[in-house]
Amino acid sequence: MREQDLSRADGPHETFDGFFARERDAVLGLAFALTGDRGIAEDIVQDAFLEAFRKWDRVARYDQPGAWVRRVVANMSVSAFRRRRGELRMLTQLVARRDTGVVPELSPSTLAFWQAVRALPKRQAQVAALFYLEDRPIADIAQILQMAEGTVKKHLHDARKTLVHTLDLHEVTDERR
């Protein structure tokens, strides 16, 4: 999907301040799920919202400006992962031990799940985070990540298969979507 597919031509749009206040916590949660590090997640979210602010005249006209900022966060998360691959493992353990404010303390099983998600190939991790953390339907994930719904389903299927094996779980099918 191209950016112009997200645009709308109707009248007044939301202010950036309102958009930021409404979306910040959820977008921070997504960035944290994808990176495993609150500091990196906060940097990514700050950069993504700064980019949205700079382009607000255009972004505000999108039907779902939140999808645009999530796509930016997902892409920045991949870049951050590549730059900090070794550092990420060590920092993930430290983040799990400290009070994280918006993101609650994680139980050992939840921490293991998100560590396993972060170990997935990046597109699978992005799809899994949007699906499980934000409970987004396949169509929304496809729009956010600019990929076909079938591709999202394939990434989610592959992610589930790997997670079931990695975490030694019994496969559960999700018929919600």
C-alpha positions as CSV (number, residue, x, y, z in Angstrom):
1,M,0.0,0.0,0.0
2,R,1.3,3.4,-0.9
3,E,1.0,6.5,1.4
4,Q,-1.5,8.1,-0.9
5,D,-3.8,5.1,-0.2
6,L,-3.9,6.3,3.4
7,S,-5.0,9.8,2.6
8,R,-8.4,11.4,3.0
9,A,-9.8,14.5,1.5
10,D,-12.3,15.5,4.2
11,G,-12.3,18.7,6.2
12,P,-10.7,19.4,9.6
13,H,-8.2,16.9,11.0
14,E,-6.9,16.2,14.5
15,T,-4.2,18.3,16.0
16,F,-0.8,16.8,16.4
17,D,-1.0,17.2,20.2
18,G,-4.2,15.3,20.3
19,F,-2.8,12.6,18.1
20,F,0.4,12.3,20.2
21,A,-1.6,12.1,23.5
22,R,-3.9,9.4,22.1
23,E,-1.2,7.2,20.4
24,R,2.0,7.6,22.4
25,D,1.5,4.9,25.1
26,A,0.4,2.2,22.6
27,V,3.2,3.1,20.1
28,L,5.7,3.0,23.0
29,G,4.4,-0.5,23.9
30,L,4.9,-1.6,20.3
31,A,8.4,-0.3,20.2
32,F,9.2,-1.9,23.5
33,A,7.9,-5.3,22.3
34,L,9.9,-5.1,19.2
35,T,13.2,-3.9,20.8
36,G,13.1,-5.3,24.4
37,D,14.7,-2.1,25.7
38,R,12.7,0.8,27.1
39,G,15.4,3.4,26.3
40,I,15.7,2.3,22.7
41,A,11.9,2.1,22.4
42,E,11.6,5.7,23.8
43,D,14.2,7.0,21.3
44,I,12.4,5.3,18.4
45,V,9.0,6.6,19.5
46,Q,10.5,10.1,19.9
47,D,12.0,9.9,16.4
48,A,8.8,8.5,14.9
49,F,6.6,11.2,16.4
50,L,9.1,13.9,15.4
51,E,8.9,12.7,11.8
52,A,5.1,12.7,12.1
53,F,5.2,16.3,13.4
54,R,7.4,17.4,10.6
55,K,5.1,15.9,8.0
56,W,1.9,16.6,10.0
57,D,0.1,18.5,7.2
58,R,0.3,15.3,5.1
59,V,0.1,12.7,7.9
60,A,-3.0,14.3,9.4
61,R,-4.9,13.7,6.2
62,Y,-4.4,9.9,6.4
63,D,-7.4,7.9,7.4
64,Q,-5.2,6.3,10.1
65,P,-2.2,8.4,11.0
66,G,-1.6,5.9,13.8
67,A,-0.9,3.2,11.2
68,W,1.7,5.5,9.6
69,V,3.6,6.1,12.9
70,R,3.5,2.4,13.8
71,R,5.0,1.6,10.4
72,V,7.8,4.1,11.1
73,V,8.3,2.5,14.5
74,A,8.4,-1.0,13.0
75,N,11.0,0.1,10.4
76,M,13.1,2.0,13.0
77,S,13.0,-1.1,15.3
78,V,14.6,-3.2,12.6
79,S,17.4,-0.6,12.2
80,A,17.9,-0.4,15.9
81,F,18.1,-4.2,16.2
82,R,20.7,-4.4,13.5
83,R,22.8,-1.7,15.2
84,R,22.5,-3.1,18.7
85,R,22.2,-6.9,18.3
86,G,24.7,-7.8,21.0
87,E,23.8,-5.0,23.3
88,L,20.1,-6.0,23.1
89,R,20.5,-9.3,24.8
90,M,22.2,-7.9,27.9
91,L,19.9,-4.8,28.1
92,T,16.7,-7.0,27.9
93,Q,17.7,-8.7,31.2
94,L,18.2,-5.3,32.8
95,V,14.9,-3.8,31.6
96,A,13.0,-6.8,33.0
97,R,14.3,-6.1,36.5
98,R,13.5,-2.4,36.7
99,D,10.3,-0.4,37.0
100,T,9.3,0.5,33.5
101,G,6.4,2.8,34.1
102,V,3.9,2.4,31.2
103,V,5.1,-1.1,30.4
104,P,4.3,-3.4,33.3
105,E,6.7,-5.8,35.0
106,L,6.8,-9.0,33.0
107,S,6.3,-12.4,34.4
108,P,9.0,-14.9,33.5
109,S,6.8,-16.7,31.0
110,T,5.8,-13.4,29.4
111,L,9.4,-12.2,29.3
112,A,10.4,-15.5,27.7
113,F,7.6,-15.1,25.1
114,W,8.8,-11.6,24.1
115,Q,12.4,-12.6,24.1
116,A,11.4,-15.4,21.7
117,V,9.4,-12.9,19.6
118,R,12.4,-10.6,19.3
119,A,14.5,-13.6,18.2
120,L,12.2,-14.1,15.2
121,P,13.0,-12.7,11.8
122,K,12.1,-9.0,12.0
123,R,9.0,-9.0,9.9
124,Q,7.6,-12.0,11.9
125,A,8.4,-10.2,15.1
126,Q,6.6,-7.0,13.9
127,V,3.5,-9.0,12.9
128,A,3.5,-11.0,16.1
129,A,3.9,-7.8,18.3
130,L,1.1,-6.0,16.5
131,F,-1.1,-9.1,16.7
132,Y,-0.5,-10.2,20.3
133,L,0.4,-6.9,22.0
134,E,-2.1,-4.6,20.3
135,D,-4.7,-7.2,19.3
136,R,-4.8,-5.8,15.8
137,P,-6.6,-7.7,13.0
138,I,-4.7,-8.9,10.0
139,A,-6.0,-6.1,7.8
140,D,-4.7,-3.4,10.2
141,I,-1.3,-5.1,10.4
142,A,-1.1,-5.3,6.6
143,Q,-1.9,-1.6,6.4
144,I,0.6,-0.6,9.1
145,L,3.5,-2.7,7.6
146,Q,2.5,-2.0,4.0
147,M,2.2,-5.7,3.0
148,A,-0.6,-7.9,1.6
149,E,-2.9,-9.6,4.1
150,G,-1.7,-13.0,2.8
151,T,1.9,-12.0,3.6
152,V,0.9,-11.0,7.2
153,K,-0.9,-14.3,7.6
154,K,2.2,-16.2,6.4
155,H,4.5,-14.3,8.8
156,L,2.1,-14.9,11.7
157,H,1.8,-18.6,10.8
158,D,5.6,-18.9,10.6
159,A,6.0,-16.9,13.9
160,R,3.5,-19.1,15.7
161,K,5.2,-22.3,14.5
162,T,8.6,-21.1,15.6
163,L,7.2,-19.8,19.0
164,V,5.5,-23.1,19.7
165,H,8.7,-25.0,19.0
166,T,10.9,-22.5,20.9
167,L,8.7,-22.2,24.0
168,D,7.7,-25.9,23.9
169,L,4.0,-25.0,23.7
170,H,1.0,-26.8,22.2
171,E,-0.2,-25.1,19.1
172,V,-3.4,-23.1,19.5
173,T,-5.3,-21.9,16.5
174,D,-6.8,-18.4,16.7
175,E,-10.0,-18.2,14.7
176,R,-10.7,-14.5,15.6
177,R,-9.5,-13.2,12.3
